[in-house]
Amino acid sequence: MAEPHVTLAEAALASPAVGAFITVQDLLGLGTEARFNTPGNPQGNWTWRMTESQMQKLIAQMPAWRKRLKAAGRLNA
């Protein structure tokens, strides 16, 4: 069974919407520590930054995400 963040992303990709926006934090399956905005709270927003190890993890996951995008009809190549 897929992890919850993958299931949610796949649902977004499968929607009939013109666009499906999935944040990097969600692609990586990060938790609240990676939240970059808290609605209604004017302090402490927009401070999250991707680390080098997170970038490497995302790069390693790209073939799987490419396959999901293609399966959902959201990738022409």
C-alpha positions in Angstrom: 0.0 0.0 0.0 1.2 3.5 -0.9 2.2 6.0 1.8 -0.6 8.6 2.5 1.3 11.5 0.8 1.6 9.4 -2.4 -2.1 8.4 -2.3 -3.1 12.1 -1.9 -0.8 13.2 -4.7 -2.1 10.5 -7.0 -5.7 11.6 -6.3 -4.7 15.1 -7.2 -3.1 13.9 -10.5 -6.2 11.8 -11.3 -8.6 14.7 -10.9 -10.2 16.3 -14.0 -8.7 19.7 -13.0 -6.5 21.5 -15.5 -3.7 21.7 -13.0 -2.5 19.6 -10.1 -0.2 21.4 -7.7 1.8 19.3 -5.3 4.4 20.9 -3.0 7.9 19.6 -2.7 7.2 19.0 1.0 4.3 16.7 0.0 6.4 14.9 -2.7 9.0 14.1 0.0 6.4 13.1 2.5 7.6 15.7 5.1 5.6 16.6 8.2 4.7 19.8 10.0 8.3 20.7 10.4 8.4 21.5 6.7 5.3 23.7 6.8 6.0 26.9 5.0 2.9 28.9 5.8 0.4 28.9 8.6 -2.8 30.8 7.5 -3.8 33.5 10.0 -0.4 33.6 11.6 1.7 36.6 10.4 4.9 35.3 12.1 7.4 32.6 11.1 6.1 32.0 7.6 8.2 31.2 4.5 11.2 30.0 6.4 11.4 26.4 5.3 14.3 25.6 2.9 15.0 22.3 1.1 18.3 20.7 2.2 20.8 19.0 0.0 19.8 15.6 1.3 16.1 16.3 0.6 17.1 17.4 -3.0 18.9 14.1 -3.5 15.9 12.1 -2.2 13.6 14.0 -4.6 16.0 13.3 -7.5 16.0 9.6 -6.6 12.2 9.5 -6.5 11.8 11.3 -9.9 11.4 8.1 -12.0 8.5 7.0 -9.8 6.8 10.4 -10.0 7.4 10.6 -13.8 5.6 7.2 -14.1 2.7 8.6 -12.0 2.4 11.7 -14.1 2.4 9.7 -17.3 -0.2 7.2 -15.9 -2.5 10.2 -15.0 -2.1 11.7 -18.5 -0.3 14.7 -17.2 3.0 14.1 -19.0 3.3 14.1 -22.8 6.8 12.8 -23.1 
